[in-house]
Amino acid sequence: MWFLLLAVLALILAGGLLHQWVKFCVNRSPVCPPDQIHRNVATICDRPTIVCVGDSITHGRLSADYVGLLRKKFQAKGYRFVNAGLNGDMAYNVLQRLDDIIRCHPALVTIMVGSNDAYAALNPSNADEARKSNALPEFPTPDTFRRDLSALCIKLREATGAPMALLSLPPLGEDPAHTAYKQTLAFSRIIKDVARQAGIAYLPVNEHMDAHLQPRDRTRKLSFDRMTPARYLAVKIRRFVLGQSLDAISRRHGYRLLTDGIHLNSAGAAIVADAIETFIRSVEQNDSLRLPRYCTLYHQGRLDDPRAHAS
């Protein structure tokens, strides 16, 4: 009897430790988050800073790290890439933390957010869960997404004056006939419209991925409906406990661009990085990526602390 009780307690303890380890790995800060820049005044204005804003796909722990790919692409340029991705974020949540992004004094900003908004708007159950877990003031809908995304784009543009780009969304699942897949098409159209109205660049990630997936292959894919919480946990265990690569997990599910129906494998991340690279190159050609004016004043000795400067 005592042996059985000890065995049960050991299993509970092991399960708790496993859960905490996975949670730590998933939420571990990305390379060069915004708060790292805020700690040192000298580093804010030492070189042009590019801020990539987003959710877990940008955060790059559950998803292949497209921000890391950009660092490698532009290593010779010396740009600083700040990863402002946060797991679970919706457009509303990004709007609440814009001050941290603005304080990085970016020379260029990219925004890819909306996957969680699209997922939440799929059905009332998802919407209720998102409202509670993301502390939303109301149930998420396509209209609330449009409003919040527009607000954050306008505030960022006015506060930074930096070139900006909105990215459309990776698909939810890889079945073009599925409701979740179609949902990301619809939300990407909203993103395109917001970019047009805000007068900022639009990067067609969804369109590129859709074109990549449209040639039907015979690989049997895991249905988006079958990605239950238990399966998501299994993905995390394979990734952070068993050490499997995201591409190996992707192949296990029969996906070409995704790992678990939401997050990206290396091929998916490459499409995002390529789209942003094209945007950065276009900015370089038209008007070289420069330090913001207040950073110039700081270097001229006319501004003691660039963090205190109000745009």
Secondary structure, DSSP 8 states (H G I E B T S, - for coil): -HHHHHHHHHHHHHHHHHHHHHHHHHHS--SS-HHHHHT-HHHHTSS-EEEEEESHHHH-SSS--HHHHHHHHTGGGT-EEEEEE-TT--HHHHHHTHHHHHTT--SEEEEE--HHHHHHTTSHHHHHHHHHHTT-SS---HHHHHHHHHHHHHHHHHHH---EEEE----SSS-TTSHHHHHHHHHHHHHHHHHHHHT-EEE-HHHHHHHHH-S--------GGG--HHHHHHHHHHHHTS---HHHHHHHHT-SSBSSSSSB-HHHHHHHHHHHHHHHHHHHHHS-----HHHHHHHTTS-S-GGG---
